[in-house]
Amino acid sequence: MEENKEILQNAVPEAEDVAPVSGANNNFNDNLHGENLTERAKVLSPGMTVLKRFFRSKLSVIGLVALIALFAFSFLGPVFSKWSGNGGSVKDYEHINLIGTYIPITYVGEDGTVYEAYDVTLDGNLLPYNSLGGITADHWMGTDYDGNDVFTRLMYGGRVSLTIGFVVVLLETLLGVLLGGLAGYFGKWVDQLIMRIVDILSCIPSLPIMLILGAVFDSLGIVTISKLYYMMLVLTLLGWTGVAKLVRGQILSLREQEFMLAAKCSGLSTGKKIFKHLLPNVIPQLIVFMTLGLGSVILMEATLGYLGIGAPIGTATWGNMIQLASQSRYRNYYPNLWLGAGICITLAILAFNFVGDGLRDAFDPKMKR
């Protein structure tokens, strides 16, 4: 009798992924150790299990909330800013103070036309408007040396940095899934060819290549925002190798499983076997890889902006804004010009890493927390 009680006690669901459900038709009334069990355990679906594990982690929830706040700040914030008009300009023209000497001059052109102009000599100690008390109720973070509202500029900078991060990671994933899937499924010479390309690209350092490309684009006269897009495209062509290795390894393991043998016997085409049976089993790992990779791309854009080889000067990006920290005058006396961008970059990277770690643990069936 004691042995039967012990067996029944061990049969009671104690797993972390079950939820108790009670109902009027519940007739399960076994008495174990004097306790009347009237609830039946219902196993959660795989998707609900992943969500439950993810939201159980406090760091994952904090990261998700931070990401939502950053995206709302960057994409919805400018809608409510009074300085986001004038065709995208964020300047407060009433507070652009230029200190200097203005000497009117008159000269005659080659066609005999008389022109009037001003010979402007700016003060060598010219300081940005912030030195005149730019942090006000209208300008929460002051204005920069061009009269731009720093707070609104920070919002627009987030649009560029976050969008570039998502586009680069998405393109890297698509390219890596395609080539990695072909290498893992077909093997033989296809695998050898793709893996040798991966080995070659993995040996190329990204940052020195970006430095060289920045100089090349400047020499070619490419000084618009397209310069940054071209550099991110090159970064995509260098960054898909990690995804390809991950997908190839997973497919090499999965293609020998029983469900793939059944798919082969059923006469499914190669495309259906890859995209219907193999790739869905790799999606959890891809989601984690993409989440963690977003922080790296944003950090690369910030590094390029800090070095002055990313987006052209004047373009609102977080990397361009922290470039001012390289000058001792702004670094020591005007932290409001660059500190906000540094905080946003740090929060974005930490948030993506927290969410990526949470997804990794949530998709791991062996993880018990």
N, C-alpha and C positions, 0 to 999 in steps of 0.2 A: 504493500500500500504506500509506504514512504517512497519507494522507487517510482511509482506512478505519479505521485505528486511532484516529485523532482522533474520528471519528464515533462509534465504539463507546465510547470513553472518555467522551464527553459524554452518552451514553445511560445511563450508570450513575446510578442515583438518588442525588441528593445533598440532597434536600429534608429539612427538619427533621422531617417528619411521617411517616417510614417506619420500619419496624422489620425487621431482618434475621431471616429464618426459614430454618433448614436442615432437610433431610430426607433419607431414604434414597434417594428416587427423584429426587434433584436431578441433572440431567444437564447443567447449565449450566456448562461448563468452558472458557470462552474465556480465552485467555492475552493479557493486556494488559500491556505493558512488563515481561514476565517474571513477573507475578503471576497465580496461579491463583484465579479467582473461583468459589467453591463455594456462595455464599449467594445466595438470591433475596429481593428486597425485597417486602415486603407492605405495602400502603397501609393506614393506620389508618382506622377509621370516623370520621365527623365528631365524634361524642361523645367518643371517645378522644382525638382531636386536641385538642379544647377542654380536656379534663382534663390532657393532657400539657403544653400551653402554660400552663395555670393553675398547676400544681404546679412548673413550671420557675421561676416567680418566687418568690424567697425572701420578699419582703414579703407576697405573697398567702398563702403558707403560714403566715407568722407571724400575719397577721390572722385566718385561719381557726382556728388553734389558740387565739388569744386569745378569739374568740367562743365556741368550745366550752367554754373554761374559765369564762367569765363566765356562760354558761347553766347549766353544772353547779353553779357556786357559788350562783347565785340560786335554782334550782329544786330542786336536790338537797341543797344545804348545810343548810337548816333541818331536814331529816330527821335529821341527825346532831348537831344542836345541843341541848344540855340546857336552853336557855332559850327554846325554841320551843313550849312547852306553854301551859297555862292559857288555852285558847280563843284562841290566837293572840297572847297577851301575851308579851313578851320581857323582862318586868321581873324584877329580882332584889330581891324585897321585903325581904330581910334587909339590904340595903345602901342603902335609901332613908333618908337622914339629913336630917331637917328641923330647922333651928336656929331656935328662936323661943320665944315665951312662950305658955303655955296657961293661961287663967283660966277655971275652971268657973263657969257661970252657970245660973240657974234662972228660967224665965218661965212664965206661965200663958197658955194659948191662949184663943180666944174662947169655946170650949165648956167652959172650966173645967179642961181637962186641964193637968197640970203637966209641963213639959218640962225636961230637963237637957241642956245643951250646953256647948261650950267656945268661948271667945273666943280665937282663935288669931292671934297677931301674929308674923309671920316676920321674921327678922333682915334688915335692908336689905342686908347684905353676904353674903346666902346664896349659896353657890357650889355647883355640881354635885358629885356624888360623886367625880368625877375628881380634884378638888383634894385628896381624902383618900387618894389612891393607888389609884385604881380599876383601873389596868392591872395585872392579876394573871394567874395561871395559869388562873383561871376566866373572866376577862374580858380577852381578848387585846387589845381596843381600848378597854377601860374601859366605864363606864356613863355615860349622859347624866344630865341634871338630873332626869329622872323615874325613874331607876333602870333604864332599858332597857339591855340588853346591846347595845353599838354594833355589834359584829361580826355578831350575828344580825339586827339591824335593817338592816344593810347588805345582807344576803341578801334580806330581804323587799322592800327598796326596789328591788333589781334586778328582782324579779318584776314589779312595777308598771311600772317605766320601760321594760323590754324588751317586755313584753306590749303596752303602749300603742303603742310604736313600730311593732310588727308589724301591729297591727290598723289603725292609721291609714294606713300605707303600703298595706296590702292593699285597704282601701276606696277609697283614692285611685286605685289602679291599676284596680280594677274599674270605677269610674265613668268614669275617663279613657279606658279601652279602649272602653267602650260608646259614649260620645258621640263620641270621636275617630274610631272606626270608622264610625259613621253619617255623620259629616261628610265623611270621606275617600272613602267608597264612593259615596254618593248625590250629593254635591256640590250645586250649585244653591242653592235657598233653604234646604235643610237645613244645608248647609255655612255659609252666611251667618249663619243664626240661631245656630248653636252657636258659631261663631267670635266673634260679637259678645258672647255671654255670657262666653266666655273672656277677651276683651279687658277687659270690665268687672270681672270677678273678679281679673284680674291686676293691676289698679290699686289694689286694696284692700290696705293694709299689714296683715300678720297680727298683729304684736305690739301695736299700738295697739288693734286689735279685741279681742284677748285681755284687755288691761287694762280696757277698757270692760265686757266680759262678766263679768270677775271682780267688778267693783263691782256690776253688776246682779244677779248671783247672790247676792252677800252681802246685798243689800237685800231679796231675795226669801226669805231664810232658807235658801238651799241651801248647807249647810256640810258635807255629807258627801262621800264620795269620788265621788259622782255628779256633783258640780260639775266635777271634772277630766274626767270622761267627756263631759259636755256641751261643754266647751271643746274637747276633741279632736275631737268631731263637727263643730263649726264649723270647726276647722282642716282637717278632711277636705274640707268643702264649698268651702273656699278653695284647697286644694292640688292638686286633680285636673287643673288646667288644663295643667300641664307635661306630664303623661302624654297628655292629649288632643292637644296639639300634636305630640308625638312620633309617636303612632299615626296621626294624620291625614296627616302628611308622608310616612310610610312607605307608607301605603296609596295615596296619590296617585301614588307612584312605581311601586308594584307592580301596580296594576290595569291598567296599560297593557302589561304583559309578555305574552309568548306563552302562558305556562301559564294565564293568566287568560282569554285568548281561547279556548283549548281548553276550559276549564271552562264558559265561556259557551255554546260550541257543543254541548257534551255535555248541556246542559239542566239543569245543577245549579241548585238553588234559591239564593236570595240568602243565606240563612243558612249553607248549606254553603260557598258561595264565600267568605264572610267568615271563618267560624270554622275551615274546613278548609284553605283555601289562603292567605288573607291574614294572619290573625293569627299562625299558626305562624312566619311569616317575620319577625314583629316581636318575638317572645318574647325573643331574645337582648338586644335593646335594652331591653326592659322589665325583664329581670332586673338589668341594670346600673343602670337608673334606680331600681329598688326598693332595691337594696343601698345606693346612695349616699344615697337619701332617708331611710333608717332612722336614720342618724346625725343628720340635721337634725331629725327629730321628737324624738329623745331629747334633743337640745340645747334644743329649744323647751320641752319639759317641765321640764328643769332650770332654764331661765331663768324660767319661771312660778313654780316652787317657790322660787327665790332671791328673787324679787320679792314672795313671799307671797300670790300670787293663784292658785296652782295647787291641789293637793290640800290639804285642811284640815290645820291644825296638829295634829300627833300621828300623821298617816298616814305610814307608812314608804315614802318615795320618795327617790331620790337627790337630786332637786331640793330637797325639804324639808330634807334633812340638810345640804346646803351652805349653806342659808339662815343657819346659825349663823355663817358666815364674815363676814356683814355686821356683826356686833357685834364691836367691837375686843377685848373681854375674851376671847371664845372664839377669835377669830382669832389673838391673840397668845399665849395661854397654854394653850389646849386644842385644838390642831390635830387630835388623835385623834378629835374629835367630827365633823369635817367633811372632813378630808383624804382619808379612805378613799373617800367618795362622789365627791369630785372626781377621784380617780385612776380610779375605775371609769367615770365618764362619759368621761374622756379616752381610756381604753383602748377603750371601746365605739365611740366615734366614729372613732378611728384604725383600729380593726379593720374596721369596715364600709367605710371609705374604701379600705383596702388590698385588701379582697376585691372591692369594686366596680371598682377599677382593674385588678385581675387578670382579672376576668371580661370587662371591656371589651377588653383586649388579647387574651384567649384567643378571643373571638368574632370578632375582626378577622382576616380571612384574609390581609391584607396585612402583618400584624405579624410580623416575623422577629426572634427574639431567641435 
